[in-house]
Amino acid sequence: MPQYEAAHQLGKTFHACLAAGDWDGIRSLLTDDATWTLPGDNTISGTAEGADAVVERAKKIASYGLHFELLHILVSRENMALSLHNTARRGDVRLDEYLSTVCRLRDGRIASIETYLSDVPGMNAFFV
């Protein structure tokens, strides 16, 4: 299988595991030293270091009831990104953001994740 096809499949599997709350599935896709960096100043911002911390970050995000709509899986020569539209409602607070989650790959697994957001102030207001 060409590298870009493997990267595309990895992105598809990552999204499916996230949407289903399959935390063991997500863990199996990560290198042990994986990191996930998110912008903003809220409960999910900053860098999670290590695969277990990345899984905990995914659990925390999902615990807010997000709907993770996959728009596109984008591949480069060596890496992959997910284009998503995330929505959720918590009382009167509403989350409606577009984002790109860029995954750097190593040996067929995700070594680092960096998320780019369309609405950092909205994210800060939602994830309190």
Residue frames as a rotation matrix with the C-alpha (Angstrom) as fourth column:
MET 1
0.584 0.812 0.000 0.00
0.812 -0.584 0.000 0.00
0.000 0.000 -1.000 0.00
PRO 2
-0.083 -0.608 0.790 1.44
0.487 -0.716 -0.500 3.43
0.870 0.343 0.355 -0.92
GLN 3
-0.779 -0.353 -0.518 2.41
0.614 -0.263 -0.744 5.62
0.126 -0.898 0.422 2.02
TYR 4
-0.855 0.486 0.182 -0.31
-0.486 -0.873 0.048 8.21
0.182 -0.048 0.982 1.32
GLU 5
0.001 0.878 -0.479 -2.97
-0.310 0.456 0.834 5.48
0.951 0.148 0.272 1.34
ALA 6
-0.195 -0.158 -0.968 -1.68
0.775 0.580 -0.251 4.20
0.601 -0.799 0.009 4.69
ALA 7
-0.976 -0.171 -0.133 -1.75
0.217 -0.790 -0.574 7.77
-0.007 -0.589 0.808 6.06
HIS 8
-0.510 0.858 0.056 -5.32
-0.638 -0.422 0.644 8.24
0.576 0.293 0.763 4.78
GLN 9
0.134 0.549 -0.825 -6.41
0.176 0.806 0.565 4.99
0.975 -0.220 0.011 6.44
LEU 10
-0.587 -0.418 -0.693 -4.74
0.753 0.034 -0.658 6.02
0.299 -0.908 0.295 9.70
GLY 11
-0.950 0.271 0.154 -6.69
-0.295 -0.943 -0.155 9.30
0.104 -0.192 0.976 9.63
LYS 12
-0.142 0.943 -0.301 -9.95
-0.514 0.190 0.837 7.47
0.846 0.273 0.458 8.96
THR 13
0.024 0.080 -0.997 -9.29
0.582 0.809 0.079 5.06
0.813 -0.582 -0.028 11.83
PHE 14
-0.883 -0.382 -0.273 -8.30
0.446 -0.502 -0.741 7.86
0.146 -0.776 0.613 14.23
HIS 15
-0.705 0.676 0.214 -11.53
-0.636 -0.736 0.232 9.75
0.315 0.028 0.949 13.52
ALA 16
0.091 0.769 -0.633 -13.66
-0.227 0.635 0.739 6.59
0.970 0.076 0.233 13.83
CYS 17
-0.279 -0.269 -0.922 -12.07
0.766 0.517 -0.383 5.75
0.580 -0.813 0.062 17.20
LEU 18
-0.995 -0.100 -0.001 -12.55
0.084 -0.831 -0.550 9.32
0.054 -0.547 0.835 18.45
ALA 19
-0.452 0.892 0.031 -16.20
-0.718 -0.384 0.581 9.44
0.530 0.240 0.813 17.37
ALA 20
0.284 0.565 -0.775 -16.88
-0.058 0.817 0.574 6.01
0.957 -0.118 0.265 18.94
GLY 21
0.538 -0.164 0.827 -14.98
-0.831 -0.265 0.488 6.65
0.139 -0.950 -0.278 22.17
ASP 22
0.919 -0.300 -0.254 -12.63
0.278 0.953 -0.120 3.75
0.279 0.040 0.960 21.40
TRP 23
0.760 -0.620 0.194 -9.77
-0.635 -0.646 0.425 4.85
-0.138 -0.446 -0.884 23.67
ASP 24
0.257 -0.674 0.692 -7.80
0.034 0.722 0.691 1.60
-0.966 -0.154 0.209 23.29
GLY 25
0.585 0.030 0.810 -8.12
0.789 0.210 -0.577 2.02
-0.188 0.977 0.099 19.53
ILE 26
0.924 -0.280 0.262 -6.70
-0.190 -0.928 -0.321 5.54
0.333 0.247 -0.910 19.71
ARG 27
0.553 -0.749 0.365 -3.87
-0.557 -0.007 0.830 4.35
-0.619 -0.663 -0.421 21.97
SER 28
0.360 -0.391 0.847 -2.92
0.477 0.857 0.193 1.67
-0.802 0.334 0.495 19.43
LEU 29
0.766 -0.001 0.643 -2.45
0.609 -0.319 -0.726 4.37
0.206 0.948 -0.243 16.75
LEU 30
0.891 -0.353 0.286 0.04
-0.405 -0.902 0.149 6.40
0.205 -0.249 -0.947 18.81
THR 31
-0.023 -0.941 -0.338 3.76
0.164 0.330 -0.930 6.16
0.986 -0.077 0.147 19.41
ASP 32
0.184 0.072 -0.980 4.58
0.943 0.270 0.197 5.91
0.279 -0.960 -0.018 23.13
ASP 33
-0.547 -0.505 -0.667 6.03
0.684 -0.729 -0.009 9.44
-0.482 -0.461 0.745 23.12
ALA 34
-0.229 0.547 0.805 3.15
0.811 -0.349 0.469 11.02
0.538 0.761 -0.364 21.17
THR 35
-0.796 0.037 -0.604 2.12
0.358 -0.775 -0.521 14.62
-0.487 -0.631 0.604 21.92
TRP 36
-0.027 0.810 0.586 -1.03
0.933 -0.191 0.306 16.68
0.360 0.555 -0.750 21.26
THR 37
-0.824 -0.310 -0.475 -0.93
0.454 -0.862 -0.224 20.48
-0.340 -0.400 0.851 21.29
LEU 38
0.136 0.911 0.389 -4.04
0.948 -0.233 0.215 22.67
0.287 0.340 -0.896 21.36
PRO 39
-0.660 -0.343 0.668 -4.21
0.239 -0.939 -0.247 26.49
0.712 -0.003 0.702 21.38
GLY 40
0.303 0.872 0.385 -6.15
-0.015 -0.399 0.917 28.63
0.953 -0.283 -0.108 23.80
ASP 41
-0.804 -0.427 0.414 -6.40
-0.378 -0.171 -0.910 29.03
0.459 -0.888 -0.024 27.54
ASN 42
0.275 0.935 0.226 -8.85
-0.909 0.176 0.378 26.44
0.313 -0.309 0.898 28.83
THR 43
0.425 -0.044 0.904 -9.07
-0.661 0.668 0.343 22.94
-0.619 -0.743 0.255 30.31
ILE 44
0.775 -0.129 0.619 -7.87
0.393 0.865 -0.312 21.20
-0.495 0.485 0.721 27.12
SER 45
0.891 -0.454 -0.019 -5.22
-0.337 -0.632 -0.698 23.72
0.304 0.628 -0.716 26.00
GLY 46
0.264 -0.904 0.337 -1.48
-0.851 -0.054 0.523 23.13
-0.454 -0.425 -0.783 25.98
THR 47
-0.094 -0.422 -0.901 0.50
-0.778 0.596 -0.198 20.02
0.621 0.683 -0.385 25.19
ALA 48
0.797 0.266 0.543 -0.35
-0.518 0.764 0.385 16.51
-0.312 -0.588 0.747 26.35
GLU 49
-0.047 -0.925 -0.377 2.89
-0.965 0.139 -0.221 14.52
0.257 0.353 -0.900 26.46
GLY 50
-0.884 -0.273 0.380 2.94
-0.351 0.924 -0.151 10.75
-0.310 -0.267 -0.912 26.07
ALA 51
-0.767 0.571 -0.292 0.40
-0.033 0.420 0.907 8.40
0.641 0.705 -0.303 24.51
ASP 52
-0.401 0.645 -0.651 -1.61
0.901 0.404 -0.155 7.92
0.163 -0.649 -0.743 27.71
ALA 53
-0.528 0.161 -0.834 -1.90
0.294 -0.886 -0.358 11.71
-0.797 -0.434 0.421 28.17
VAL 54
-0.903 0.217 -0.372 -3.03
-0.429 -0.388 0.815 12.06
0.033 0.896 0.444 24.55
VAL 55
-0.572 0.726 -0.381 -5.77
0.461 0.669 0.583 9.46
0.678 0.158 -0.718 25.16
GLU 56
-0.354 0.425 -0.833 -6.83
0.860 -0.202 -0.468 11.31
-0.367 -0.882 -0.294 28.34
ARG 57
-0.783 0.052 -0.620 -7.03
-0.197 -0.966 0.168 14.54
-0.590 0.254 0.766 26.32
ALA 58
-0.818 0.506 -0.272 -9.28
-0.199 0.195 0.960 12.81
0.539 0.840 -0.059 23.74
LYS 59
-0.416 0.664 -0.622 -11.50
0.835 0.550 0.029 11.47
0.361 -0.507 -0.783 26.56
LYS 60
-0.517 0.170 -0.839 -11.78
0.522 -0.714 -0.466 14.92
-0.678 -0.679 0.281 28.12
ILE 61
-0.884 0.190 -0.428 -12.74
-0.433 -0.682 0.590 16.55
-0.179 0.706 0.685 24.80
ALA 62
-0.663 0.642 -0.386 -15.33
0.076 0.570 0.818 13.84
0.745 0.513 -0.427 24.10
SER 63
-0.585 0.427 -0.690 -16.77
0.811 0.277 -0.516 14.17
-0.029 -0.861 -0.508 27.63
TYR 64
-0.727 0.311 -0.612 -18.13
-0.129 -0.938 -0.323 17.58
-0.674 -0.156 0.722 26.59
GLY 65
0.121 0.887 0.445 -20.48
0.327 0.388 -0.862 15.86
-0.937 0.250 -0.243 24.13
LEU 66
-0.295 -0.307 -0.905 -18.83
-0.637 -0.643 0.426 16.95
-0.713 0.702 -0.006 20.90
HIS 67
0.770 0.383 0.510 -19.98
0.221 0.590 -0.776 15.81
-0.598 0.711 0.370 17.48
PHE 68
-0.222 -0.946 -0.238 -16.85
-0.207 -0.193 0.959 15.30
-0.953 0.262 -0.153 15.37
GLU 69
0.833 0.539 0.122 -17.87
0.038 0.165 -0.986 15.79
-0.551 0.826 0.117 11.72
LEU 70
-0.214 -0.932 0.294 -15.11
0.401 0.191 0.896 14.67
-0.891 0.309 0.333 9.38
LEU 71
0.624 0.377 -0.684 -14.90
-0.380 -0.619 -0.688 16.97
-0.683 0.689 -0.243 6.37
HIS 72
0.751 -0.459 -0.474 -11.67
-0.426 0.212 -0.880 15.78
0.504 0.863 -0.036 4.76
ILE 73
0.663 -0.735 0.143 -8.60
0.317 0.449 0.835 13.66
-0.678 -0.508 0.531 5.34
LEU 74
0.865 -0.444 -0.233 -5.59
-0.474 -0.573 -0.668 15.42
0.163 0.689 -0.706 3.90
VAL 75
0.725 -0.667 0.174 -2.30
0.513 0.691 0.510 13.68
-0.460 -0.280 0.843 3.24
SER 76
0.572 -0.689 -0.445 1.18
-0.787 -0.614 -0.060 14.93
-0.232 0.385 -0.894 2.50
ARG 77
0.144 -0.603 -0.785 4.16
-0.608 0.572 -0.551 12.90
0.781 0.556 -0.284 1.47
GLU 78
-0.649 -0.548 -0.528 4.76
0.076 0.644 -0.761 11.73
0.757 -0.534 -0.376 5.06
ASN 79
-0.958 0.269 -0.097 1.94
0.050 -0.177 -0.983 13.04
-0.282 -0.947 0.156 7.29
MET 80
-0.435 0.891 0.128 -1.83
0.695 0.242 0.677 13.43
0.573 0.384 -0.725 7.56
ALA 81
-0.973 0.227 0.037 -4.38
-0.201 -0.765 -0.612 15.98
-0.111 -0.603 0.790 8.73
LEU 82
-0.387 0.922 0.031 -8.07
0.922 0.387 -0.010 15.81
-0.021 0.025 -0.999 9.57
SER 83
-0.886 0.301 0.353 -10.36
-0.224 -0.944 0.242 18.67
0.406 0.135 0.904 8.60
LEU 84
-0.578 0.651 -0.492 -13.23
0.801 0.569 -0.188 18.66
0.157 -0.503 -0.850 11.10
HIS 85
-0.368 0.577 0.729 -16.33
-0.373 -0.810 0.453 20.61
0.852 -0.105 0.513 12.06
ASN 86
-0.737 0.050 -0.674 -16.93
0.581 0.557 -0.593 20.17
0.346 -0.829 -0.439 15.79
THR 87
-0.268 0.718 0.642 -20.22
-0.433 -0.685 0.585 21.14
0.860 -0.121 0.495 17.39
ALA 88
-0.515 0.203 -0.833 -21.68
0.736 0.603 -0.308 20.79
0.440 -0.772 -0.459 20.86
ARG 89
0.035 0.555 0.831 -24.04
-0.296 -0.789 0.539 22.48
0.955 -0.265 0.137 23.29
ARG 90
-0.495 -0.152 -0.855 -23.72
0.760 0.401 -0.511 22.74
0.420 -0.904 -0.083 27.06
GLY 91
-0.116 0.566 -0.816 -26.58
0.694 -0.541 -0.475 24.73
-0.711 -0.621 -0.330 28.57
ASP 92
0.831 0.432 -0.351 -26.54
0.124 -0.758 -0.640 28.13
-0.542 0.489 -0.684 26.84
VAL 93
0.023 -0.915 -0.402 -22.95
-0.634 -0.324 0.702 27.71
-0.773 0.238 -0.588 25.63
ARG 94
0.917 0.315 0.246 -22.53
0.016 0.586 -0.810 26.49
-0.399 0.747 0.532 22.08
LEU 95
-0.199 -0.980 -0.023 -19.41
-0.190 0.015 0.982 25.25
-0.961 0.200 -0.189 20.31
ASP 96
0.861 0.361 0.359 -19.28
0.294 0.223 -0.929 25.54
-0.416 0.905 0.086 16.52
GLU 97
0.305 -0.863 -0.403 -15.73
-0.606 -0.502 0.617 25.40
-0.735 0.056 -0.676 15.20
TYR 98
0.954 -0.205 -0.218 -13.76
-0.083 0.519 -0.851 24.29
0.288 0.830 0.478 12.20
LEU 99
0.481 -0.831 0.278 -10.36
-0.631 -0.108 0.768 22.82
-0.609 -0.545 -0.577 12.77
SER 100
0.564 -0.462 -0.684 -7.44
-0.408 0.565 -0.717 21.01
0.718 0.684 0.130 11.28
THR 101
0.721 -0.390 0.573 -5.73
-0.426 0.403 0.810 18.35
-0.547 -0.828 0.124 13.31
VAL 102
0.504 -0.657 -0.560 -2.28
-0.700 0.069 -0.711 17.83
0.506 0.750 -0.426 11.83
CYS 103
0.860 -0.181 0.476 -0.67
-0.190 0.753 0.630 14.48
-0.473 -0.632 0.614 12.61
ARG 104
0.111 -0.898 -0.427 3.01
-0.973 -0.011 -0.232 13.84
0.204 0.441 -0.874 12.10
LEU 105
0.946 0.323 -0.040 3.62
-0.319 0.944 0.083 10.15
0.065 -0.066 0.996 11.54
ARG 106
-0.164 -0.985 0.052 6.52
-0.986 0.161 -0.051 7.90
0.042 -0.060 -0.997 12.46
ASP 107
-0.956 -0.293 0.012 6.74
-0.293 0.956 0.029 4.22
-0.020 0.024 -1.000 11.57
GLY 108
-0.611 0.769 -0.191 3.06
0.221 0.397 0.891 4.12
0.761 0.502 -0.412 10.61
ARG 109
0.047 0.621 -0.783 1.81
0.991 0.068 0.113 5.63
0.123 -0.781 -0.612 13.87
ILE 110
0.655 0.261 0.709 0.92
0.230 -0.963 0.143 9.11
0.720 0.070 -0.690 15.10
ALA 111
-0.209 -0.841 -0.499 3.91
0.887 0.052 -0.459 10.75
0.412 -0.538 0.735 16.82
SER 112
-0.819 0.003 -0.573 2.52
0.331 -0.813 -0.478 14.26
-0.468 -0.582 0.665 17.27
ILE 113
0.031 0.897 0.442 -0.77
0.971 -0.133 0.201 16.06
0.239 0.423 -0.874 16.84
GLU 114
-0.872 -0.152 -0.466 -1.21
0.279 -0.936 -0.217 19.81
-0.403 -0.319 0.858 16.53
THR 115
-0.023 0.962 0.272 -4.70
0.986 0.066 -0.150 21.28
-0.162 0.265 -0.950 16.29
TYR 116
-0.983 -0.173 0.054 -5.48
0.182 -0.939 0.291 24.55
0.001 0.296 0.955 14.48
LEU 117
-0.297 0.930 -0.216 -8.82
0.834 0.142 -0.534 26.20
-0.466 -0.339 -0.817 15.32
SER 118
-0.315 0.310 0.897 -11.14
0.651 -0.618 0.441 28.68
0.691 0.723 -0.007 13.63
ASP 119
0.377 0.593 0.712 -12.51
-0.198 -0.699 0.687 30.07
0.905 -0.400 -0.146 16.92
VAL 120
-0.523 -0.672 -0.524 -10.10
0.408 0.343 -0.847 30.03
0.748 -0.656 0.095 19.87
PRO 121
-0.808 0.265 0.526 -12.24
-0.558 -0.631 -0.539 32.44
0.189 -0.729 0.658 21.99
GLY 122
0.258 0.948 -0.184 -15.27
-0.846 0.314 0.431 30.17
0.467 0.044 0.883 21.42
MET 123
0.179 -0.297 -0.938 -13.21
0.194 0.945 -0.262 27.16
0.964 -0.135 0.227 22.46
ASN 124
-0.843 -0.535 0.063 -12.04
0.078 -0.237 -0.968 28.98
0.533 -0.811 0.241 25.59
ALA 125
-0.452 0.756 0.474 -15.65
-0.878 -0.470 -0.089 29.79
0.156 -0.456 0.876 26.52
PHE 126
0.456 0.699 -0.552 -16.83
-0.629 0.691 0.356 26.21
0.630 0.185 0.754 25.96
PHE 127
0.309 -0.427 -0.850 -14.07
0.406 0.867 -0.288 24.16
0.860 -0.256 0.442 27.62
VAL 128
-0.129 -0.277 0.952 -14.22
-0.687 -0.668 -0.287 25.59
0.715 -0.691 -0.104 31.17
